[in-house]
Amino acid sequence: MIEIYTDGASSGNPGISGAGIYIKAAGKHLQYSIPLGEMTNHEAEFHAVIKALEICEKDFPNEILSFRSDSQTVVHVVDNDYTKNKTFLPLLEMIREKTAKFPYFFIKWIPEKENTHADRLSRKAIQDQRI
């Protein structure tokens, strides 16, 4: 089972955004800091999950995925597989499409203090876009 911690951050809302992804797999710790351009914080949180799924498609096909996020919105939408929000719906559809490629996909809400690695990486992605 692969543990994936994701976080999205925005400088402004909307503003320059970044995704942070921290993966624990087979004794390794992988870190990704991905610039996202301009979007809202919630959109950045969804895109962090999507980017992490893309990484897992490439590097960990057919693995059991256990995602952790401090975004209650993302966890609620993905866990319930439902949203009325017109902005979130295409993002949820992308997540559905990507998670269908894995035997098992879990997502769990965690407090911010347990997501410090991904948070730091998402903020680094914002800083990298300012340079």
Steps between C-alpha positions, in 0.01 A plus 500: 500500500622845405435796734452831322472835677374789289455871556411795284575862581423838345652840556175693476168340422525468206873543470826331412457140609701188562458133579703309754517122486683279749502126429606217729566186296714194568718679754551800271376854552429687177430873486342708225448874486284586199417852378133531401465857374208711615199339669311491829624312804227235465588446134868462598401233755317302230786542253745369761300176516485480118876560464570235767279251313694573179826427683355178639376393153856527372702381800261275698251336263269240654588601856256565783491877557432662835469877461508751785391863468430781744232636264162406641340616174708269280465201731123551531446539123723205404379272780135567417570503124269800468500878470256764381787746453549562126870579549570182698296262280753467212777455760301224670445335161877503436559342842235233430665416168846472653402306813316241288842380379598381850371196689427706812499871571438651841494863607506620857488841663792583729568813707740759356765414761523148351546637147805722548712337225238552229421850629867604479524359147187685382636829636835435331315461167350847550841649582655333194252685277601837647868466417 
